[in-house]
Amino acid sequence: MKDKRMTLKEAVSRFVKNGDNVGIGGFVNVRQPVAICHEMIRQGFKDLTLSFQSAGMAPELLAGAMIANPDKFSIKRVELAYWGHEAFGLSPAWRYLAERGLIEFEDWSNYNMSARFKAGAMGLPFIPTRGPLGGDIKNTSRTKIMDCPFTGRPIALLPASNPNVALIHVQAADMYGNCIIRGTDATCAEIAMASAHTIVTCEQLVSHDLLTSNPKDIMIPFPAVDAVIQVPYGAYPGACRRHYWFNGDHVRQLLGCIAPMCKGGAPDALKAYYDENIYGVESFEDYIAKIGVKQLLADKAAEAVHCERLV
């Protein structure tokens, strides 16, 4: 146990490298590690592989950076189950890159990707499952099929996923890297434990004694974490349970810059979005300041109403 607090700039510079396999936590547009992605885009990385179960804003921002400025940022491969935006539709960035043959991708199901991260977290080279046997995934992925030595029935073997670095956003963490997740936990614990390094951003940095007062609340344990950074609104404009709801207008703004390019549109609007919101600011805090207090309070209020309905 050691103090793992550092700046976002320091964490990304230390733990992300060109050519890395980057594991992305959260689920679709909930708890996406947006702040970490902003910093990655500012620093610039090449030939990344993205691995995730279901994600939205994080890979969209990274892929958009490649579309807007491929000399500074690039992705070579994506291993995924789903890439989209809740009610806003499938990813236009994925469509743009895939249709032009600019990236490789390997398609799995949500369960398959979760199982692959589970194998990585357990230190296993593969994991047996029946999932791919019922569809076409076995024909388009690295799935291997064998006869079970105990039952004689066919069983699918999935390769473990072991990212070089995981990007995770949580509600609360302590300085050692113990993390609490509220709402859906997605596959974040498995991604963190399967990865060589893990960068965690949190809405609240709390004392170790408070966080461990109920040990069952700890979703990601400290040995799996290398860096902890308190970044309020670190998943914005996505949602973070108990903190803020989606900013639908901002999500649509980004998607609206990319979608026309799938039909041959110019990249001017997309480049302007990155110049204004990422390259044109020094930090994620500066980006959040541009959103405005009135909008942020409205998104907090919307999440409070949603939580009441859940109760």
C-alpha positions as CSV (number, residue, x, y, z in Angstrom):
1,M,0.0,0.0,0.0
2,K,1.4,3.3,-1.1
3,D,0.1,6.7,-2.0
4,K,-0.9,6.5,-5.7
5,R,-2.2,10.0,-6.0
6,M,-0.8,11.9,-9.0
7,T,-1.9,14.3,-11.7
8,L,-3.8,13.1,-14.8
9,K,-1.0,14.3,-17.0
10,E,1.6,12.4,-15.0
11,A,-0.5,9.2,-14.9
12,V,-1.1,9.1,-18.7
13,S,2.6,9.9,-19.4
14,R,3.8,7.2,-17.1
15,F,1.5,4.3,-17.9
16,V,0.3,4.7,-21.5
17,K,2.7,4.0,-24.4
18,N,2.5,3.8,-28.1
19,G,1.2,0.4,-29.3
20,D,-0.5,-0.4,-26.0
21,N,-3.6,-2.4,-25.6
22,V,-5.9,-0.1,-23.7
23,G,-8.8,-1.6,-21.6
24,I,-11.8,0.7,-21.2
25,G,-14.1,0.4,-18.2
26,G,-17.6,1.6,-17.6
27,F,-20.7,0.6,-19.6
28,V,-21.8,2.4,-22.8
29,N,-22.0,6.0,-21.6
30,V,-22.0,5.3,-17.8
31,R,-18.7,5.9,-16.0
32,Q,-16.7,6.2,-19.2
33,P,-13.1,7.3,-18.5
34,V,-13.6,10.5,-20.5
35,A,-11.1,12.7,-18.5
36,I,-8.3,10.1,-19.1
37,C,-9.1,10.0,-22.8
38,H,-8.9,13.8,-23.1
39,E,-5.4,13.7,-21.6
40,M,-4.4,10.8,-23.9
41,I,-5.6,12.8,-26.9
42,R,-3.6,15.9,-25.8
43,Q,-0.4,13.9,-25.3
44,G,-0.9,11.9,-28.5
45,F,-0.4,8.1,-28.9
46,K,-0.1,5.9,-32.0
47,D,-1.1,2.3,-33.0
48,L,-3.3,1.6,-29.9
49,T,-5.6,-1.4,-29.4
50,L,-8.8,-0.7,-27.6
51,S,-10.4,-3.5,-25.6
52,F,-13.8,-3.2,-24.0
53,Q,-17.1,-4.9,-23.3
54,S,-19.7,-2.1,-24.2
55,A,-18.5,1.5,-24.4
56,G,-19.5,4.8,-26.0
57,M,-17.9,8.2,-25.2
58,A,-14.4,7.0,-24.4
59,P,-13.7,5.1,-27.7
60,E,-15.7,7.7,-29.6
61,L,-13.4,10.4,-28.4
62,L,-10.2,8.4,-29.1
63,A,-11.4,7.4,-32.5
64,G,-12.6,10.9,-33.3
65,A,-9.1,12.1,-32.5
66,M,-7.7,9.7,-35.1
67,I,-10.2,10.9,-37.7
68,A,-9.4,14.6,-36.9
69,N,-5.7,14.3,-36.6
70,P,-4.3,10.9,-37.6
71,D,-0.7,12.1,-37.5
72,K,-1.0,12.8,-33.7
73,F,-3.3,10.0,-32.6
74,S,-4.1,6.5,-34.1
75,I,-5.9,3.2,-33.3
76,K,-4.9,0.0,-35.1
77,R,-7.3,-2.5,-33.6
78,V,-10.5,-2.8,-31.5
79,E,-11.7,-5.8,-29.6
80,L,-15.2,-5.3,-28.4
81,A,-18.8,-6.4,-27.9
82,Y,-20.7,-3.1,-28.5
83,W,-19.7,0.5,-29.4
84,G,-22.6,2.9,-29.2
85,H,-24.4,5.6,-27.2
86,E,-27.5,4.4,-25.4
87,A,-30.4,6.2,-27.1
88,F,-28.1,8.1,-29.5
89,G,-27.3,5.1,-31.7
90,L,-24.3,3.2,-32.9
91,S,-20.9,4.8,-33.1
92,P,-20.3,6.9,-36.3
93,A,-16.6,6.9,-35.6
94,W,-16.5,3.1,-35.6
95,R,-18.5,3.1,-38.9
96,Y,-16.2,5.6,-40.5
97,L,-13.0,3.8,-39.5
98,A,-14.3,0.3,-40.3
99,E,-15.9,1.1,-43.7
100,R,-12.6,2.6,-44.8
101,G,-10.5,-0.3,-43.6
102,L,-8.5,2.0,-41.2
103,I,-8.7,-0.3,-38.2
104,E,-8.9,-4.0,-37.5
105,F,-11.7,-5.2,-35.2
106,E,-12.7,-8.4,-33.5
107,D,-16.3,-8.8,-32.6
108,W,-17.5,-10.6,-29.4
109,S,-20.6,-10.7,-27.3
110,N,-20.8,-8.8,-24.0
111,Y,-20.5,-12.1,-22.1
112,N,-17.6,-13.2,-24.2
113,M,-15.6,-10.0,-23.5
114,S,-16.4,-10.2,-19.8
115,A,-15.2,-13.8,-19.8
116,R,-12.0,-12.8,-21.6
117,F,-11.3,-10.2,-19.0
118,K,-12.2,-12.7,-16.2
119,A,-9.6,-15.1,-17.6
120,G,-7.0,-12.3,-17.7
121,A,-7.8,-11.4,-14.1
122,M,-7.4,-15.0,-13.0
123,G,-4.1,-15.4,-14.8
124,L,-5.4,-17.9,-17.2
125,P,-4.5,-18.0,-20.9
126,F,-8.0,-18.8,-21.9
127,I,-11.5,-19.6,-20.5
128,P,-14.0,-22.2,-21.5
129,T,-17.6,-21.2,-22.3
130,R,-20.6,-22.2,-24.4
131,G,-21.3,-18.6,-25.5
132,P,-19.9,-18.6,-29.0
133,L,-21.3,-22.0,-30.0
134,G,-24.8,-20.6,-30.8
135,G,-23.8,-17.9,-33.4
136,D,-21.3,-16.7,-35.9
137,I,-18.8,-15.2,-33.4
138,K,-16.9,-18.5,-33.5
139,N,-16.3,-18.0,-37.2
140,T,-15.0,-14.4,-37.0
141,S,-12.9,-14.5,-33.8
142,R,-10.0,-16.4,-32.3
143,T,-12.5,-18.8,-30.6
144,K,-11.2,-22.4,-30.5
145,I,-13.6,-25.3,-30.1
146,M,-12.7,-28.7,-28.6
147,D,-14.5,-31.6,-27.1
148,C,-14.7,-31.4,-23.4
149,P,-12.5,-34.0,-21.8
150,F,-15.1,-34.7,-19.1
151,T,-18.4,-34.6,-20.9
152,G,-17.4,-35.1,-24.6
153,R,-19.6,-32.1,-25.6
154,P,-18.2,-29.2,-27.6
155,I,-16.8,-26.3,-25.6
156,A,-15.5,-23.0,-26.8
157,L,-12.2,-21.6,-25.6
158,L,-11.8,-17.8,-25.5
159,P,-8.4,-16.1,-25.3
160,A,-7.7,-14.1,-22.2
161,S,-7.6,-10.3,-22.5
162,N,-4.7,-8.7,-20.8
163,P,-4.5,-5.0,-21.6
164,N,-1.3,-3.0,-21.0
165,V,-3.2,-0.3,-19.2
166,A,-6.8,0.0,-18.0
167,L,-8.8,3.2,-17.8
168,I,-11.4,3.2,-15.1
169,H,-13.7,5.9,-13.6
170,V,-15.4,5.3,-10.3
171,Q,-17.5,7.1,-7.7
172,A,-15.0,7.0,-4.9
173,A,-11.4,5.8,-4.2
174,D,-8.8,6.2,-1.5
175,M,-5.2,7.2,-2.1
176,Y,-4.1,3.5,-2.2
177,G,-6.4,2.6,-5.1
178,N,-9.3,0.9,-3.3
179,C,-12.4,1.7,-5.3
180,I,-16.2,1.9,-4.8
181,I,-18.5,1.6,-7.7
182,R,-22.2,2.5,-7.4
183,G,-24.8,1.3,-9.9
184,T,-23.8,-1.2,-12.6
185,D,-20.3,-2.4,-11.9
186,A,-19.9,-3.5,-15.6
187,T,-16.6,-5.5,-15.9
188,C,-14.4,-2.9,-14.3
189,A,-12.9,-5.0,-11.6
190,E,-11.9,-7.7,-14.1
191,I,-10.4,-5.2,-16.5
192,A,-8.4,-3.6,-13.7
193,M,-7.1,-6.9,-12.5
194,A,-6.4,-8.3,-16.0
195,S,-4.3,-5.2,-16.9
196,A,-0.6,-4.6,-16.3
197,H,-1.4,-1.1,-15.1
198,T,-4.6,0.7,-14.1
199,I,-5.4,4.4,-14.0
200,V,-8.4,5.3,-11.9
201,T,-10.2,8.6,-11.8
202,C,-12.8,9.2,-9.1
203,E,-15.5,11.7,-8.3
204,Q,-14.4,11.7,-4.7
205,L,-11.1,10.9,-3.1
206,V,-12.0,9.7,0.5
207,S,-10.1,8.6,3.5
208,H,-8.9,5.0,3.7
209,D,-10.7,4.5,7.0
210,L,-14.0,5.7,5.5
211,L,-13.7,3.6,2.3
212,T,-12.8,0.4,4.2
213,S,-15.4,0.8,6.9
214,N,-17.5,-1.6,4.9
215,P,-15.1,-3.9,3.1
216,K,-17.8,-5.5,0.9
217,D,-18.2,-2.1,-0.9
218,I,-14.8,-2.3,-2.4
219,M,-15.2,-3.3,-6.0
220,I,-11.6,-2.8,-7.1
221,P,-8.8,-3.6,-4.6
222,F,-5.7,-1.5,-4.3
223,P,-3.2,-4.1,-5.7
224,A,-4.9,-3.7,-9.1
225,V,-4.4,0.1,-9.3
226,D,-1.3,2.2,-10.2
227,A,-2.6,5.8,-10.2
228,V,-5.5,7.6,-8.5
229,I,-6.7,11.0,-9.6
230,Q,-9.7,12.9,-8.2
231,V,-11.5,14.3,-11.3
232,P,-15.1,15.5,-10.6
233,Y,-17.3,15.0,-13.6
234,G,-14.6,12.7,-15.0
235,A,-17.1,10.7,-17.1
236,Y,-18.9,13.8,-18.5
237,P,-20.8,14.3,-20.8
238,G,-21.7,10.7,-20.0
239,A,-23.4,9.8,-16.7
240,C,-22.1,8.8,-13.3
241,R,-24.6,7.2,-11.0
242,R,-25.4,9.3,-7.9
243,H,-23.5,12.3,-9.3
244,Y,-24.8,13.4,-12.7
245,W,-27.0,12.4,-15.7
246,F,-26.1,12.5,-19.4
247,N,-25.7,15.8,-21.2
248,G,-27.5,14.7,-24.3
249,D,-26.9,17.9,-26.2
250,H,-23.2,17.6,-25.9
251,V,-23.2,13.9,-26.9
252,R,-25.2,14.8,-30.0
253,Q,-22.8,17.6,-30.7
254,L,-19.8,15.2,-30.9
255,L,-21.7,12.6,-32.9
256,G,-23.0,15.3,-35.2
257,C,-19.5,16.3,-36.0
258,I,-18.5,12.7,-37.0
259,A,-21.7,11.3,-38.7
260,P,-21.6,13.5,-41.8
261,M,-18.1,12.3,-42.5
262,C,-19.4,8.8,-43.1
263,K,-21.1,10.2,-46.2
264,G,-18.1,12.1,-47.4
265,G,-18.5,15.3,-45.3
266,A,-15.6,17.5,-44.4
267,P,-13.7,17.2,-41.1
268,D,-13.9,20.9,-40.3
269,A,-16.6,20.6,-37.5
270,L,-14.8,17.7,-35.9
271,K,-11.5,19.5,-35.9
272,A,-13.1,22.5,-34.4
273,Y,-14.7,20.4,-31.6
274,Y,-11.3,19.0,-30.6
275,D,-9.6,22.4,-30.9
276,E,-12.2,23.9,-28.6
277,N,-12.7,21.2,-26.0
278,I,-9.5,19.2,-25.8
279,Y,-6.5,20.7,-27.6
280,G,-7.5,24.3,-26.7
281,V,-7.6,23.7,-22.9
282,E,-4.8,22.7,-20.5
283,S,-6.8,20.3,-18.4
284,F,-10.1,18.5,-18.0
285,E,-11.1,21.0,-15.3
286,D,-10.8,23.7,-17.9
287,Y,-13.1,21.7,-20.2
288,I,-15.6,21.3,-17.5
289,A,-15.5,25.0,-16.7
290,K,-16.5,25.7,-20.3
291,I,-19.7,23.7,-19.8
292,G,-21.0,26.2,-17.2
293,V,-22.4,25.8,-13.7
294,K,-26.0,26.0,-14.8
295,Q,-25.7,23.0,-17.0
296,L,-23.8,21.0,-14.5
297,L,-26.3,21.7,-11.8
298,A,-29.1,20.6,-14.2
299,D,-27.3,17.3,-14.9
300,K,-26.9,16.7,-11.1
301,A,-30.6,17.4,-10.6
302,A,-31.5,15.0,-13.4
303,E,-29.5,12.2,-11.8
304,A,-31.1,12.9,-8.4
305,V,-34.6,12.4,-10.0
306,H,-33.4,9.2,-11.7
307,C,-32.1,7.8,-8.4
308,E,-35.4,8.6,-6.6
309,R,-37.2,6.6,-9.3
310,L,-34.8,3.7,-8.8
311,V,-35.5,3.7,-5.1
